[in-house]
């Protein structure tokens, strides 16, 4: 009996574009039937304003490559995202320069799209939800998730990425309905037909937006979202039984999770496997999420008080920032030369002026000695650290 699903694993070598094309080619290429009339919606993961280098967001070059591959087939391509529920999607696009980097393609803020109320047939939890109209009008959906751990679902990939088709407060319904069951229902309604997973830089620990980068240098692809997520979880050393939405999706017949039923093309799992640190307190965050959204919905409906701006402000302290590892720094000056904001000066060591730093993380990406680290400490703490070493910035 043949394998029931195909997933490719490709190492990123010379170019991201070449690696993405190879990963898609290994699974048989772009799905059949794409014509000039096909409306394609590409759904990346731009959850908040953090650079791909820290493992939070999909690399724009992956987005551009996949969009170009469909454009070459004549398809009508749009790229759409509705970010994390307390964030501003347009601000994220601006911070990541998405429209500049994806020039020539339509980039849509799904938070500003018309919301269509959808009743999901055979749903167990998410029986009714508002979905962006652009998503419902698409003939084919492509999910471009990032390989990450998650503080509520242990793992996040192609299935969890589809929460970004729910504008504004509709994401609250997912948590309040029971997140794992709701993810299965959502993907039954608007599941992607092609998945290209960004594992160039993954994330471990308190994902999906508070963890730390893991440089994997991989791209995964497949047409079965359960299979792709299951292979990704295996690479991360996460057992399937710990990811409840994958277990439920398999039971519902939405895809294949048994690795013996999945044909792996390209690299073997054993050759790229790396055990990820899971987010501690998963149960706590699951309960916390329900409480937060219950209170938020009550305050909004009863008193028109929106708690999202407050949540956003309190989350700013753990945005990623560059931090110098004094023990590894050889003072090449590369970080100062590459900084677009001139936020780094050279003393006896590089000094980061956090009042100028835009968190683009280019210094982290391009330091030849890997002496720039990712920190999620508050800026005030990092400034005190500078003072400890005799620097006042």
C-alpha positions, -999 to 999 in steps of 0.1 A, spaced: 0 0 0 14 34 -10 20 64 13 -11 86 19 7 120 20 39 136 8 60 161 27 93 175 15 121 188 37 148 209 20 179 226 34 182 262 25 216 265 9 224 291 -19 191 309 -20 157 309 -3 139 311 -36 157 281 -50 150 261 -18 113 269 -18 110 260 -55 128 227 -48 105 219 -18 74 225 -39 87 206 -69 95 176 -47 58 173 -38 47 175 -74 46 213 -79 18 238 -77 -16 221 -72 -32 211 -105 -59 231 -121 -45 266 -115 -55 289 -143 -58 327 -150 -92 325 -133 -79 310 -101 -80 333 -71 -51 324 -47 -49 337 -11 -15 334 4 -16 334 42 18 341 59 24 344 96 29 381 104 16 378 140 34 409 152 62 434 144 92 411 148 118 403 122 120 368 106 155 365 121 140 359 155 117 332 143 83 350 148 73 359 112 74 343 78 104 354 57 92 377 30 113 359 4 93 328 10 61 348 5 75 364 -27 87 331 -41 54 313 -36 34 342 -49 56 343 -80 52 306 -86 14 310 -87 17 342 -108 38 322 -133 7 299 -137 -14 330 -144 -33 329 -111 -47 360 -94 -26 363 -62 -33 382 -30 -14 380 2 -35 385 34 -31 385 71 -50 396 102 -23 397 130 -25 387 166 -58 400 181 -43 429 201 -19 441 174 -23 464 144 -17 445 111 -9 477 91 17 486 116 33 452 113 33 455 75 51 489 79 76 477 104 85 447 83 84 467 50 61 441 36 45 461 8 80 474 -3 95 439 -2 64 423 -20 60 450 -46 38 438 -75 16 418 -53 -16 428 -35 -11 428 3 -43 429 23 -50 437 59 -77 412 66 -86 431 98 -101 457 74 -119 432 52 -156 427 53 -165 400 78 -188 372 67 -206 351 93 -200 314 85 -217 284 101 -193 255 100 -209 222 91 -203 193 116 -184 217 139 -178 204 174 -168 238 189 -166 267 164 -201 264 151 -203 300 138 -175 325 132 -167 356 112 -142 351 84 -126 377 61 -146 378 28 -114 376 7 -106 342 22 -140 328 15 -138 341 -21 -104 324 -27 -103 293 -49 -71 281 -32 -55 290 1 -18 287 8 -5 286 43 30 299 50 35 292 87 67 294 108 79 263 127 73 273 164 64 261 198 32 276 213 23 286 249 -13 273 245 -11 245 219 24 232 224 31 235 187 19 259 160 21 253 122 -1 252 92 -34 246 111 -28 273 138 -17 298 111 -52 298 97 -64 318 127 -51 348 108 -81 346 85 -103 357 114 -104 395 117 -104 416 148 -121 400 179 -132 368 160 -101 351 173 -116 354 207 -142 328 196 -115 303 190 -102 304 226 -137 306 241 -149 277 221 -120 255 231 -89 262 210 -79 227 198 -114 217 187 -120 251 172 -88 248 151 -101 216 136 -134 232 128 -117 263 112 -95 242 90 -124 221 80 -140 253 67 -110 270 52 -81 246 52 -51 253 30 -44 232 -1 -7 240 -1 16 245 28 52 259 27 66 261 62 93 285 71 119 267 92 148 288 82 147 303 117 122 286 140 112 294 175 114 275 208 102 283 243 74 308 248 61 309 212 44 321 191 58 355 199 78 354 231 103 327 224 138 325 211 152 317 176 165 284 165 184 284 132 172 253 114 178 263 78 149 243 64 118 247 43 90 221 44 62 217 19 31 195 14 -6 196 4 -18 178 36 -17 203 65 -20 176 91 10 158 76 31 188 73 25 198 109 31 162 121 64 161 103 74 195 117 65 184 152 86 153 148 116 174 137 111 194 169 110 164 191 73 170 200 51 139 204 19 139 184 -2 130 214 8 164 230 -7 184 201 -44 179 206 -56 196 175 -34 173 153 -48 143 171 -84 156 166 -78 165 130 -66 130 123 -96 115 140 -119 137 119 -102 125 87 -87 159 78 -53 146 71 -25 121 79 -4 123 111 11 88 112 47 92 99 46 56 85 18 69 61 38 100 50 64 99 23 93 121 32 112 136 2 145 155 4 161 154 39 152 126 63 137 136 97 165 120 116 191 141 98 175 174 107 159 166 141 165 190 170 147 189 203 130 222 210 123 236 244 86 237 250 68 267 264 64 262 302 29 266 317 9 255 287 -22 248 308 -19 281 325 -18 300 293 -47 281 279 -68 291 310 -54 326 310 -64 330 274 -100 320 281 -102 343 311 -87 372 292 -111 370 263 -141 363 285 -133 395 305 -125 414 272 -158 404 256 -178 413 287 -162 448 291 -166 455 254 -202 444 252 -213 459 285 -192 491 287 -176 495 253 -142 492 269 -116 475 246 -88 459 266 -67 451 235 -47 484 236 -38 477 272 -27 441 265 -6 454 236 12 480 258 19 454 285 34 431 259 59 456 245 85 448 271 93 414 256 97 426 220 130 412 207 161 435 210 197 430 201 221 424 230 259 422 228 277 391 240 309 408 252 327 375 255 323 367 218 327 401 203 359 407 183 349 443 175 348 440 137 324 469 135 301 450 111 271 457 134 277 494 133 281 494 95 250 474 88 227 493 112 202 514 92 193 536 121 229 544 132 220 531 166 253 514 172 285 533 179 320 519 187 336 524 220 359 497 233 329 476 223 298 483 202 272 503 221 235 500 212 214 531 216 180 516 222 163 550 217 172 547 180 171 509 176 142 498 153 146 461 162 153 452 126 178 427 139 202 431 110 231 432 135 220 399 149 217 383 115 251 396 101 275 396 130 303 372 118 311 362 154 275 357 164 282 381 192 248 398 189 221 379 208 183 382 210 170 396 243 134 399 254 143 419 285 129 454 290 150 482 275 155 496 310 173 464 320 195 464 289 205 500 296 215 491 331 236 463 316 253 488 293 261 509 324 275 479 341 301 477 313 307 514 315 285 525 286 256 550 290 235 544 260 
